[in-house]
Amino acid sequence: MIGDYPMRKFEQQIHDVEIMKAILDRVEFVTIAANDGGYPYAVPTNFGYEFREGKLFVYIHGAGEGHKLDVWAADNRVTLTFAMFQNHPQHPYRGAIHDYRCIMANGTIRPVSRQTETGLWGRAVQLTLSHHMRRPTQFDVPHYMFMRMFVIECDMKNVSCKTEQAVYSPEDVPFPSEEEILSGGADKPDYSWRKAVVRKNCAAAPLGRAVKPAAVKELESEALPAGKSCLSFFWDAPEDGSVDADIYAYVRDADGTIARRYCLAFYNQLRDLSGAVEHRGDDMQGMAGSESVTVDAAGLPESAGEVLFVLAMHEPEKSGLDLASIGDVAVSCAPEGCRGSGADGAGSEGAPRAYSLRMDGRGKQAAVCARLVRKDGAWFLEKGDCRGLSSWRADDIGLELGMKQWRE
């Protein structure tokens, strides 16, 4: 996503910075678009880059005068587009006949002063040269000494990366092995970006230090605390990651429908469209057998009638496991910031309230284990019906729970 609006095909979005680097290393130029009154003004140019301080920095060089400098001086907000396309229709690789990779970013551009920012200026030059596999000795020295450098600074929230491939075969094509991914091969397209899919493409999230409750009681109907609340779900899972379950949170309207695919928060889309429901990250990145969701009840849409929490096994067709392989499912509910709430562990010393979600998981890939229900303007945490759902996939579950369509 760029800003607060999620990418339409979020399952194709890349969050892993290492994979972004692998894509940028193979892209030869960037197109910089700026505001030039009635029309955008777009300039393609070579570049260098680096990720630091949680941001993407892009460096370019150019002349000391010209129309583009006037445009950037009048409005320094720019949009960057990096893209590449690999086409191999005559030699499909694992069913794919092409793949496309794109990174877009919003940022601000400014010149780098060689007189006052010597370190940054030199770094910008070196990164630009090295990106194009050139050494300083391969560059015209007088030009090198007097070239004008610019830096574009982009917050990661304004950086969007996606990959897409065309598969000609209708059969389910297996992903490359880890060895194939890492080694590549001169006679094969580079599929290193598919690590994002193989390893569950999870964005970085403030996982915190959720603590499994020592004592729980049966869940009936409990009022949500005032302000932001953190709901932490726990289940028995070995630390080796051999059992992988996930929590999905669907925001459903009072009429029993889910308006859009964006009304969902889970490991591949951390916030719902309203921003009121935020998933805190996959348990494979934090404490095995624990995922947390924060809910700002006041920020939920007026049309919302409930939030459904689905516990699902990840890829059960591969593992052969169902929800019966995990036991003692429980949820704790506390104000965000309360110790043990799954937030950052700071703030209130009060213990979270913990509830058992006893459920029969035999033969079930996924089930609604809990829900938030709006009653007379207030929100209450209640146990889900725990009925088995026909699939573990987020799109299939959404359709089964009242979403009119997944593809938009």
C-alpha positions as CSV (number, residue, x, y, z in Angstrom):
1,M,0.0,0.0,0.0
2,I,0.9,3.7,-0.3
3,G,-0.5,5.6,2.7
4,D,-3.5,4.1,4.4
5,Y,-5.3,2.5,1.5
6,P,-4.4,-1.2,1.0
7,M,-3.3,-2.8,-2.2
8,R,-6.2,-4.4,-4.0
9,K,-4.4,-7.7,-4.6
10,F,-2.7,-7.7,-1.2
11,E,-1.7,-11.4,-1.6
12,Q,0.8,-10.2,-4.2
13,Q,2.2,-7.4,-2.0
14,I,5.8,-7.7,-0.8
15,H,6.7,-6.4,2.7
16,D,10.2,-8.1,3.0
17,V,12.9,-5.4,2.6
18,E,15.4,-8.0,1.5
19,I,13.2,-8.9,-1.4
20,M,12.7,-5.3,-2.3
21,K,16.4,-5.0,-2.4
22,A,16.7,-8.0,-4.7
23,I,14.1,-6.3,-7.1
24,L,15.8,-2.9,-7.0
25,D,19.2,-4.5,-7.7
26,R,17.8,-5.7,-11.0
27,V,15.9,-2.6,-12.0
28,E,18.0,-0.3,-14.3
29,F,16.2,3.0,-14.0
30,V,13.5,4.8,-12.0
31,T,10.8,7.1,-13.3
32,I,10.3,10.3,-11.2
33,A,6.9,12.0,-11.5
34,A,6.2,15.4,-10.1
35,N,3.5,18.1,-10.2
36,D,3.9,20.4,-13.1
37,G,0.5,22.2,-13.0
38,G,-1.9,20.7,-15.5
39,Y,0.1,17.6,-16.3
40,P,2.5,15.3,-14.3
41,Y,6.1,15.7,-15.2
42,A,7.9,12.3,-15.4
43,V,11.6,11.8,-15.9
44,P,13.3,8.4,-16.2
45,T,16.8,8.3,-14.8
46,N,19.4,5.9,-13.4
47,F,19.7,5.7,-9.6
48,G,21.3,4.4,-6.5
49,Y,19.5,3.5,-3.3
50,E,19.7,2.3,0.3
51,F,17.4,1.4,3.2
52,R,18.3,3.0,6.5
53,E,16.5,4.5,9.5
54,G,13.3,2.7,8.4
55,K,13.2,4.6,5.1
56,L,14.0,4.2,1.5
57,F,16.6,6.7,0.2
58,V,17.0,7.0,-3.6
59,Y,19.9,8.9,-5.1
60,I,20.1,10.4,-8.6
61,H,22.4,12.7,-10.5
62,G,21.8,15.4,-13.0
63,A,22.6,18.8,-14.4
64,G,22.5,22.0,-12.3
65,E,19.7,23.6,-14.3
66,G,16.7,22.6,-16.4
67,H,12.9,22.4,-16.2
68,K,12.8,19.4,-13.9
69,L,14.8,21.3,-11.3
70,D,12.3,24.1,-11.5
71,V,9.4,21.7,-11.1
72,W,11.0,20.0,-8.1
73,A,11.8,23.4,-6.5
74,A,8.2,24.5,-6.8
75,D,6.8,21.2,-5.3
76,N,9.3,18.7,-3.9
77,R,6.7,15.9,-3.6
78,V,7.5,13.1,-6.1
79,T,6.3,9.6,-7.0
80,L,8.8,6.9,-7.9
81,T,8.2,3.9,-10.1
82,F,10.6,1.0,-10.4
83,A,9.5,-1.8,-12.7
84,M,10.8,-4.8,-14.6
85,F,9.2,-7.5,-16.8
86,Q,10.6,-10.9,-17.5
87,N,9.0,-12.6,-20.5
88,H,9.7,-16.3,-21.4
89,P,6.6,-17.6,-23.2
90,Q,8.5,-20.3,-25.1
91,H,10.2,-21.7,-22.0
92,P,7.7,-21.6,-19.1
93,Y,9.2,-22.1,-15.7
94,R,7.0,-24.0,-13.2
95,G,4.0,-22.9,-15.3
96,A,4.8,-19.2,-15.4
97,I,5.3,-17.5,-18.8
98,H,6.2,-14.1,-17.4
99,D,6.7,-12.3,-14.1
100,Y,6.3,-8.6,-13.4
101,R,7.8,-6.7,-10.4
102,C,7.1,-3.2,-9.4
103,I,7.9,-0.8,-6.6
104,M,6.2,2.5,-6.2
105,A,6.9,5.1,-3.6
106,N,6.0,8.6,-2.6
107,G,8.7,10.9,-1.2
108,T,10.3,14.3,-1.2
109,I,13.3,15.3,-3.3
110,R,16.1,17.7,-2.5
111,P,19.6,18.5,-3.8
112,V,22.6,17.2,-1.8
113,S,25.2,19.9,-1.1
114,R,28.8,18.8,-1.8
115,Q,30.1,21.7,0.3
116,T,28.1,21.0,3.5
117,E,27.0,17.4,3.1
118,T,30.3,15.8,1.9
119,G,29.6,12.4,3.5
120,L,26.1,12.1,2.0
121,W,27.2,13.5,-1.3
122,G,30.0,10.9,-1.6
123,R,27.7,8.1,-0.5
124,A,25.1,9.1,-3.1
125,V,27.7,9.1,-5.8
126,Q,29.1,5.7,-4.8
127,L,25.7,4.0,-4.4
128,T,24.7,5.3,-7.8
129,L,27.9,4.0,-9.4
130,S,27.8,0.7,-7.7
131,H,24.1,0.1,-8.6
132,H,25.2,0.2,-12.2
133,M,28.3,-2.0,-11.5
134,R,30.8,0.8,-12.0
135,R,33.8,1.7,-10.0
136,P,35.0,5.3,-9.6
137,T,37.9,4.6,-11.9
138,Q,35.4,3.7,-14.7
139,F,33.9,7.2,-14.5
140,D,35.1,10.5,-16.0
141,V,36.8,12.1,-13.0
142,P,36.1,15.8,-13.8
143,H,32.4,15.0,-14.3
144,Y,32.4,12.9,-11.2
145,M,33.8,15.9,-9.1
146,F,31.2,18.4,-10.3
147,M,28.1,16.2,-10.8
148,R,24.9,17.4,-9.1
149,M,23.3,14.8,-6.7
150,F,19.8,14.6,-5.4
151,V,18.2,12.5,-2.6
152,I,14.6,11.3,-2.5
153,E,13.4,10.2,1.0
154,C,10.5,7.9,1.3
155,D,8.8,6.6,4.5
156,M,8.2,2.8,4.3
157,K,4.5,3.4,4.8
158,N,4.6,5.1,1.4
159,V,6.5,2.3,-0.4
160,S,4.4,-0.3,-2.2
161,C,6.0,-3.5,-3.8
162,K,4.2,-6.2,-5.8
163,T,5.0,-9.1,-8.0
164,E,2.7,-10.8,-10.5
165,Q,3.2,-13.8,-12.8
166,A,1.1,-15.3,-15.6
167,V,0.6,-19.1,-15.4
168,Y,-0.3,-20.8,-18.5
169,S,-1.0,-24.2,-16.9
170,P,-4.3,-24.6,-15.0
171,E,-2.7,-27.2,-12.7
172,D,-1.4,-26.2,-9.3
173,V,2.3,-25.5,-9.9
174,P,4.6,-26.1,-6.9
175,F,6.9,-23.3,-5.8
176,P,10.6,-23.6,-6.3
177,S,12.6,-25.3,-3.6
178,E,14.7,-23.2,-1.2
179,E,17.8,-24.3,-3.1
180,E,16.4,-23.2,-6.5
181,I,15.4,-19.9,-5.0
182,L,18.8,-19.1,-3.6
183,S,20.9,-20.5,-6.4
184,G,18.8,-19.3,-9.4
185,G,20.5,-20.2,-12.7
186,A,21.6,-18.5,-15.9
187,D,19.1,-20.5,-17.9
188,K,16.2,-19.8,-15.6
189,P,14.3,-16.7,-14.6
190,D,15.2,-15.3,-11.2
191,Y,12.4,-16.3,-8.8
192,S,14.1,-15.1,-5.6
193,W,11.1,-12.8,-4.8
194,R,8.9,-15.9,-4.3
195,K,10.5,-16.4,-0.9
196,A,7.8,-13.9,0.2
197,V,5.2,-16.5,-0.7
198,V,7.0,-19.5,0.5
199,R,7.7,-17.9,3.9
200,K,4.3,-16.3,4.4
201,N,4.7,-12.7,3.4
202,C,4.2,-11.0,6.7
203,A,4.8,-7.3,7.2
204,A,6.8,-6.2,10.2
205,A,4.5,-5.6,13.2
206,P,4.9,-4.6,16.8
207,L,4.4,-8.1,18.1
208,G,5.1,-7.2,21.7
209,R,5.5,-9.7,24.6
210,A,2.1,-11.4,25.0
211,V,2.0,-13.6,28.1
212,K,-0.2,-16.7,28.1
213,P,-2.7,-16.5,30.9
214,A,-2.2,-18.9,33.7
215,A,-5.9,-19.0,34.6
216,V,-9.0,-18.7,32.4
217,K,-12.7,-18.8,32.8
218,E,-15.5,-19.7,30.4
219,L,-16.4,-16.8,28.0
220,E,-20.0,-15.7,28.1
221,S,-20.4,-12.0,27.3
222,E,-17.9,-9.5,28.5
223,A,-17.9,-5.7,27.7
224,L,-14.9,-4.4,25.8
225,P,-12.7,-2.0,27.9
226,A,-12.9,1.7,27.0
227,G,-10.5,3.0,24.4
228,K,-8.3,0.7,22.4
229,S,-8.4,-3.0,23.4
230,C,-5.9,-5.8,22.6
231,L,-7.3,-9.3,22.1
232,S,-4.6,-12.0,22.4
233,F,-5.4,-15.5,21.2
234,F,-3.4,-18.4,22.6
235,W,-3.2,-22.1,21.6
236,D,-0.9,-25.0,22.2
237,A,1.8,-25.0,19.6
238,P,5.4,-26.3,19.6
239,E,8.1,-23.7,19.2
240,D,9.6,-25.4,16.2
241,G,6.8,-24.0,14.0
242,S,5.6,-27.5,13.0
243,V,2.0,-26.4,13.8
244,D,1.0,-23.1,12.2
245,A,-2.4,-21.6,13.0
246,D,-3.6,-18.1,12.3
247,I,-6.2,-15.5,13.4
248,Y,-8.3,-13.7,10.9
249,A,-10.5,-10.7,11.9
250,Y,-13.5,-9.9,9.6
251,V,-15.6,-6.8,10.2
252,R,-19.2,-7.7,9.3
253,D,-22.1,-5.3,8.9
254,A,-25.3,-5.5,11.0
255,D,-27.1,-7.0,8.0
256,G,-24.7,-10.0,8.1
257,T,-22.6,-9.0,5.0
258,I,-18.9,-8.2,4.7
259,A,-18.7,-5.1,2.5
260,R,-15.3,-5.6,0.9
261,R,-12.3,-7.8,1.0
262,Y,-10.5,-4.9,2.8
263,C,-12.8,-5.4,5.9
264,L,-10.3,-8.0,7.1
265,A,-7.1,-8.0,9.2
266,F,-4.7,-10.9,9.1
267,Y,-1.0,-11.7,8.6
268,N,-1.0,-10.5,4.9
269,Q,-3.2,-7.4,5.5
270,L,-2.5,-6.0,8.9
271,R,-5.3,-3.5,9.1
272,D,-8.9,-3.4,7.9
273,L,-10.2,-0.6,5.7
274,S,-11.4,1.5,8.7
275,G,-8.0,1.1,10.5
276,A,-9.9,0.2,13.7
277,V,-8.8,-3.4,13.6
278,E,-5.1,-4.2,13.5
279,H,-3.4,-7.6,13.4
280,R,-0.1,-7.6,15.3
281,G,1.7,-10.1,13.1
282,D,2.1,-13.8,12.4
283,D,3.0,-16.0,15.4
284,M,5.8,-17.5,13.3
285,Q,7.5,-14.1,13.7
286,G,6.9,-13.9,17.5
287,M,5.7,-16.4,20.1
288,A,4.5,-19.6,18.6
289,G,0.8,-20.2,19.4
290,S,-0.1,-16.6,20.0
291,E,-1.5,-13.8,17.8
292,S,-2.9,-10.5,18.9
293,V,-5.4,-8.1,17.4
294,T,-6.1,-4.5,18.6
295,V,-9.5,-3.0,18.2
296,D,-10.5,0.6,18.5
297,A,-14.2,0.3,19.0
298,A,-14.8,4.0,18.5
299,G,-13.2,3.8,15.1
300,L,-15.3,0.9,13.7
301,P,-17.8,2.0,11.0
302,E,-21.3,2.8,12.0
303,S,-22.5,0.0,9.8
304,A,-20.4,-2.6,11.6
305,G,-22.4,-5.1,13.7
306,E,-19.7,-7.6,14.7
307,V,-16.1,-8.6,14.3
308,L,-15.6,-12.3,13.7
309,F,-12.3,-13.9,14.8
310,V,-11.5,-17.0,12.8
311,L,-8.8,-19.5,13.9
312,A,-7.5,-21.3,10.9
313,M,-4.7,-23.9,10.2
314,H,-2.2,-22.7,7.6
315,E,-2.0,-25.1,4.6
316,P,-3.7,-28.1,6.3
317,E,-3.6,-30.0,3.0
318,K,0.2,-30.0,3.3
319,S,0.6,-30.6,7.0
320,G,-2.4,-33.0,7.3
321,L,-3.4,-31.2,10.5
322,D,-6.7,-29.9,11.7
323,L,-7.8,-27.7,14.6
324,A,-7.8,-30.7,16.8
325,S,-4.0,-30.6,16.7
326,I,-4.0,-27.6,18.9
327,G,-5.7,-27.4,22.3
328,D,-6.6,-25.1,25.1
329,V,-7.6,-22.2,22.9
330,A,-8.0,-19.0,24.9
331,V,-8.3,-15.3,24.5
332,S,-7.3,-12.5,26.8
333,C,-8.8,-9.0,26.6
334,A,-7.2,-5.9,28.0
335,P,-6.7,-2.2,27.3
336,E,-3.8,-1.7,24.8
337,G,-0.6,-1.2,26.8
338,C,-1.7,-3.4,29.6
339,R,1.0,-5.9,30.6
340,G,0.3,-9.2,28.9
341,S,-2.0,-7.6,26.4
342,G,0.2,-8.4,23.4
343,A,1.0,-4.7,22.9
344,D,4.4,-3.3,23.9
345,G,4.2,-4.4,27.5
346,A,4.4,-0.9,28.8
347,G,1.8,1.1,30.8
348,S,-0.8,-0.4,33.0
349,E,0.1,-3.1,35.5
350,G,-3.4,-4.6,35.5
351,A,-3.7,-8.3,34.4
352,P,-5.7,-9.0,31.3
353,R,-9.0,-10.9,31.6
354,A,-8.6,-14.4,30.1
355,Y,-11.3,-16.7,28.7
356,S,-11.4,-20.2,27.4
357,L,-12.6,-20.9,23.9
358,R,-13.3,-24.6,24.2
359,M,-13.8,-25.9,20.8
360,D,-14.0,-29.3,19.0
361,G,-11.5,-29.0,16.2
362,R,-11.8,-32.5,14.8
363,G,-11.9,-32.3,11.0
364,K,-12.0,-28.5,10.9
365,Q,-9.6,-26.4,8.9
366,A,-11.0,-23.2,10.3
367,A,-13.7,-22.0,12.7
368,V,-15.1,-18.7,14.2
369,C,-13.7,-19.0,17.7
370,A,-14.8,-15.6,19.1
371,R,-16.6,-12.4,18.1
372,L,-17.2,-8.8,19.1
373,V,-20.9,-7.9,19.0
374,R,-22.4,-4.4,19.1
375,K,-25.2,-4.1,21.6
376,D,-26.9,-0.8,22.4
377,G,-23.9,1.2,21.2
378,A,-21.4,-0.9,23.2
379,W,-19.2,-3.8,22.2
380,F,-19.1,-7.2,23.9
381,L,-16.7,-10.1,23.5
382,E,-18.5,-13.4,23.1
383,K,-17.6,-17.0,22.1
384,G,-18.0,-17.9,18.4
385,D,-20.2,-20.7,17.2
386,C,-17.0,-22.8,16.4
387,R,-18.7,-24.4,13.4
388,G,-16.3,-25.7,10.9
389,L,-15.6,-23.6,7.8
390,S,-15.1,-25.2,4.4
391,S,-11.6,-23.8,3.8
392,W,-8.7,-22.2,5.6
393,R,-8.1,-19.5,2.9
394,A,-8.9,-15.9,3.8
395,D,-10.9,-15.4,0.5
396,D,-13.0,-18.5,0.8
397,I,-13.8,-17.8,4.5
398,G,-14.8,-14.2,3.6
399,L,-17.2,-15.5,1.0
400,E,-18.6,-18.1,3.4
401,L,-19.1,-15.4,6.1
402,G,-21.1,-13.0,3.9
403,M,-18.7,-11.3,1.5
404,K,-20.5,-10.7,-1.8
405,Q,-17.3,-11.1,-3.9
406,W,-13.6,-11.3,-3.3
407,R,-12.2,-10.0,-6.6
408,E,-13.1,-6.3,-7.2
